[in-house]
Amino acid sequence: MCASVVSTLQRAVDTPAQTARELVRIITADLAKKSNTVYTAHVAASDRCVKRFPGGNLCPGQKITLYASPTPNAKKFTVDFLGEKGSDILLHFNPRFEEKLTVLNSYQGGQWKQQINEPSFPYKEGQGFKLVFNIQDDAIGIIVDDNESSKISFKHRSGKPDEYICMSVNGDLSVFALEVE
């Protein structure tokens, strides 16, 4: 079911005749059949998309799937998982195109913690992707397009996954859909 959306997204992004409006229509029609889709409108992430999690927080076993595409001349984008304390970023996920690496970190108690530079960088300018965050007891597993070589694990620095209350997407990215399962 998700694979069909990704292949549709990939075909649409790779086809120059396909407009963003048509791409959104295709993905929205497919995702509208699912009750767990919480976001299906196209938005440039530079507009900062913030979504609260259904039920108020995350629990182990949940999965968040983001369907998106980097904008032309993309430099970076961020997916931040925010905590109960308004200023805490419990997971800062930051792919950087110029450096070809993904930065992971957290911002708690008014300061950035130890940055992790992950060399896995499966993103290509203008190519759509599916980004999955698997919530586990002790970490968040992150994978792109179901490709095991892109798999990253980020240990919870807050200690508990239930402290994650919402997520923010920002930067050089077009977001097509967001699912919480």
N, C-alpha and C positions, 0 to 999 in steps of 0.2 A: 504494500500500500504506500509506504513512504518512498520506496524505490521508484515507483511510477511517477510520483511527483518530482523527484530529483531528475529522472530522465527527461520528463517533460520540460522542467526548468532548464536543463542542460541544452536540449534541442532548441528551445526558444531563444536562449541567450546566444547560441552559436549561429543562429539564422539571422542575418542582417535585416531581412524584411520584417522580422517580428518586432513590433513596437512594445514599449514598456506596458502600455495599456492592455495589449493583447496577452502579454505574459501574465499580468495580474489576473486577467479574466480566466485564463486557463488554470492557474494555480488555485484561485479562489473557488472556482467551480469544483475542483477535485477535493479541496479541503473542507468545503461547506458541508460535505457529507459526514464529516466527523464532528462529534460534539465536543471534543477536547481542544479544538482550535480556538485560541483566544484572540487571535489577531490575523486578519487577512487583507489588510489594505497596504498598498504600496506607499512607502515613505522613504525619503532620503534620511539616513540615520544622522546626518548633520543637523536634522530637526530635533534630535534627541528623543528617542522612543523609550518611554518608561512604562513598564507593565508590572502590576502587583500579581503575586501568585494566587491562584484560586485556593481558597481555604486559609489564606493568610500567611502561609510559609511553606517551605519545602520539607519533604520527608524522604528518608532512604527508600529507594525503589522508584522514585519519580524520574521522569526523563523530560528534558526541555529540548525541543528541536527548533532551530532557526533556519529558514530558507532565505538566502540572500545572494547578492552579487556585488563585488567591489565596483565602485564607480570608476570612470576613466581617470587615469593618472592618480589612482589611489596611493596614499602614503601610509595610512594606518586606519584601523577602526578599533573600537573597544566594546566589549560586553562586560558589564560590571554587575555582580550580584551584590545587592545592598543589604545591610543588616538593620536590626531594630533601632539602633542608634543612628539617627539620620545621616551622620557624616561617615559612618563606617562602610568601607568597600571590602567585603569578605573575600571576593575573588575579582581581580582585575585581569581580564583576558585581553591581550593587546597585540594582534598581528601587525608587524611593521614591514611594509613592502620594500623600502629602500635597503633595509638591513637583512631582509629575508629571514626573519626569525619571529618567534612569538614570545612575548614577555608575559609572565604571570607574576602576580604580587597580591598583596592586601594592604589596605590602609585602615589602621585601627588605632584608636586613642590619639588621633591627631598626627600620626606619623606612618610613613611607608615602611613596610617590613622588608625582609630579604627578597630581592628580585630573583626570579628564575628565568634564565634565557633558554628557550627551547628551540633547537635548530629545525624542528619539524615545521615546514612551511608549504602546505599544499595549495595555497591560494594563487589564482592567476587573474590579472586584470580583466574585467569584463566576463569572467566565467562564473556562472552560478554554482552554488554549493549548498550542502546540507550540513549544518554544524549541530552536533548532539552533545548535550551535557547530561551525563548519567549520575544521579545523586546516590551516593553510597554512604554507609555509616561513618567512614573515616576520611572520605575524599570525594572529589568530583572527577569522574572519568570524562574526557573530552575526545571526540573523534570526528573527523571530517569525511563526508561521503562514504561512510562505512569502510574506510581504508585503514586497516590495522596499523600500517606504518605511520599513520598520522596521530596515533593514540597518545594522549597525554593524561597524566593523573596529577591532581592538585589536592594535597592534604588540607582538610579543614583546619584553618588556623584559629577559628573561633571555638573549636571543640565540638560544635553541634550543628548539623545541617538545618535544624528547625529555626535557626536564627536568620536564615536567608528569607527576606520578605518580599523583595521585588528585584527586577533586573532592569538595567538601562543599556541601550545600544546607541552608540554614537560614532561619528567619524565618516570615513569615505566608503559608504556602504548603502546599498538599496536593500531594504528589508521587504520581503514578499509575504512571509507568514511566520507565525510563532505558535508552536504547540506546546502544551503542558500535559503530560500523561502521568 
